[in-house]
Amino acid sequence: MQTSIPRIIIIGGGFGGIQAAKSLSRSKVQVYLIDRNNHHLFQPLLYQVASSALSPGEIAVPIRSVLSKYRNVSIIMDEVTSIDTNRRTVLMTNGSLEYDWLIVAPGSRHSYFGNEQWEQYAPGLKSLSDALKIRENILYSFELAEKFYHTSDAHKYLTFIIVGGGPTGVEMAGAIAEIARKTMLRDFPLIKKSDVRVILVESGTRLLSSFSEELSEYTKNALNSLGVEVLTGIRINHVAQDYVMAGNQKIDAKNIIWAAGNSASPILKSLNIPLDRSGRAIVNQDLSIGGCDNVFVIGDAAKHTNPNGSETPGIAPAAIQQAKYVAKVIAKSLPTSERPPFRYFDKGSMATIGKAKAVAMVGSFKSKGLFAWLMWSFIHVFFLIDFRNRFRVMLEWIWYYLTNRPGARLIIYSKKTVHDIKHDKQ
Amino acid sequence: MQTSIPRIIIIGGGFGGIQAAKSLSRSKVQVYLIDRNNHHLFQPLLYQVASSALSPGEIAVPIRSVLSKYRNVSIIMDEVTSIDTNRRTVLMTNGSLEYDWLIVAPGSRHSYFGNEQWEQYAPGLKSLSDALKIRENILYSFELAEKFYHTSDAHKYLTFIIVGGGPTGVEMAGAIAEIARKTMLRDFPLIKKSDVRVILVESGTRLLSSFSEELSEYTKNALNSLGVEVLTGIRINHVAQDYVMAGNQKIDAKNIIWAAGNSASPILKSLNIPLDRSGRAIVNQDLSIGGCDNVFVIGDAAKHTNPNGSETPGIAPAAIQQAKYVAKVIAKSLPTSERPPFRYFDKGSMATIGKAKAVAMVGSFKSKGLFAWLMWSFIHVFFLIDFRNRFRVMLEWIWYYLTNRPGARLIIYSKKTVHDIKHDKQ
């Protein structure tokens, strides 16, 4: 199968994988990008699909469309089952493919720290199908709460627990508070605002631990003013069908959302190299892996330490920088000795907390409130993959902020995806 | 449970059910609308979701939103299991409810004429989840055809068979031809236009039998020019996982879409009245059913004969007219003797055949081509349930006709919904 021009396989069509393909499109190489899905997902806005603010089509775009103008890039929709670095081969469900260079960018799933059975009750938020599952759970819970309003079960359906106080958990909690304590109430005459509880549980001492203490405090207050109860320093010890144990406290809830931990893609195991406890590949300074100078791991599947000792975070801008770096190494066929170490350039980080509120940190510069939120909106719309989606999302947001009515409140797959669709009693 | 003001139950949130609720909103009655879904669906555009031209959110809207301003209307999201006319009770999966008046508007499903096992290979097109299933099948077939292009199986994935030459079948065939023989090809470098076959099979002698012969002929030619092979006078005798028997001819195909027959909702059986062979309730001239002057069946679940002997068609305008009629009878509590017979007023019918082509018939007035298509577009956008969706669909269409790139080409649920996801060989 070896051809005269080098063959590069990219595993994963996330931010890193797409950027790698783009950066290699001008080189004399043949690129294969493999993803189990047909779409690239703008994951930072996934929580807005879960909260019905946006539709799937507004944050996702077919990978083929994104890359259709690059003639040396082929897309394969398939699931990678393992990597054989000795035979330089990637094995998929339907066939296998040999490579000269390999870029592994498979991302991560949520981790339940060994309690994987919790997933059925507390879905995480990584894929469109996760987001739709959470959305349908929320919408269907309101239907059941309205129907069984005068029974003792109603409060369970109206209690929303978000586990994990990182950016995803904070954004999710803010978005759920807005839809559940505001938007939805107009359509459900029996349910009152005071019936709805949104609880954010964080085991550490403060929310957004990667931000400054001041911004953490601001975030907590902003969430409180949206009606979110914030519990810090409390660990979730058990998750069941209709309750959680938060420390020693039992909280009844039918809507539990997991935003507490990540675990890198299991295909990394087949590389036979040391992984950290989140399952990430511990990579060299040039992002290659031990013993294979033609195999790179990038994005949140890689644990990379910068020359200054800091760790590269698992966020989109880092994956994109890594992809560009690796593409350059490959395009020039640099031997290991000539590769400069990869250096992450921190462009800052941000999280939004509902309408017109956000926190942002760029180096020592900190911002909060409306200005941070405008910055957040601008950057997120700007980086949406194609023009069309930018345009749609902007329209959606303008519509939403004028009318307070998100549009995407459809239960389509309920019979298959919502757990426990039948009410317990009867 | 009997209250002093009359209690009206409406089963079904389609065109008939929604209109009935609206028409009764000004009367001193309590209305309950029961639907198993949380959304009203603009079914005439469902084929555009199946062909990726529109997103689910653009043709569906939560029933609660549509009716939220009517304070005497309550929405119940539940599945009706049976109707007990003696006890004047509707039984649902989660509980039951008594009525003084009942409006049954449950719609219909597709019918396989006793071959229900065909459904797994040839899905019909009635719900959003049907449409998404068909869409994901189409998109995934292209992925497999590209991957296995050099095997003898590729042509199966690129053959699309639509069974039934009524309006749904014609619209579906036109839409699939446009996406499969035009739009998709840009993203799949191996697949050529000539590899793609779209076949419309009709057992009768001509397409659109409810239209004039001239319009049938025009439709056939218009489909041919889009690359659709039209087979008339040929019956589908067998449907299997990857082929159909069309008459004596075996046609290999992985994409089979059923648009051949309807069968009314099975809950009508519990009414214990005569049904026609499509399972529809044979209703009286006032749309009530034999022996129950407080129970009405409307929409495509009813077989109604007009005073002039013509049959009321199972289309949205008819359901809306029936709903208004029944609401008036109920609001005035008219006894049977004082009810005028329901009379269907024919506002015409139309079908579209791809970009800028349609046929329309209003009484003896016939139209075809661009003018009919503009009429069709205007009427469909105009009748879309809420302003917001009108606006979005218009934008979508403008975008689509300018760029030829539909947006909603996402495979989200493939692992669960697409039949036979794994390639046969290997």
Interface residues (C-beta under 8 A of the other chain):
Chain A: N37 N38 H39 S55 P56 G57 A60 V61 P62 R64 S65 S68 R71 S74 I76 M77 D78 T93 N94 G95 L128 S129 L132 L139 Y140 E143 K147 R186 D187 F188 P189 R388 N389 R392 L395 W399 R405 G407 A408 R409 L410 I411 I412 Y413 S414 K416 K422 H423 Q426
Chain B: N37 N38 H39 S55 P56 G57 A60 P62 R64 S65 S68 R71 S74 I76 M77 D78 T93 N94 G95 L128 S129 L132 L139 Y140 E143 K147 R186 D187 F188 P189 R388 R392 L395 W399 R405 G407 A408 R409 L410 I411 I412 Y413 K416 K422 H423 Q426
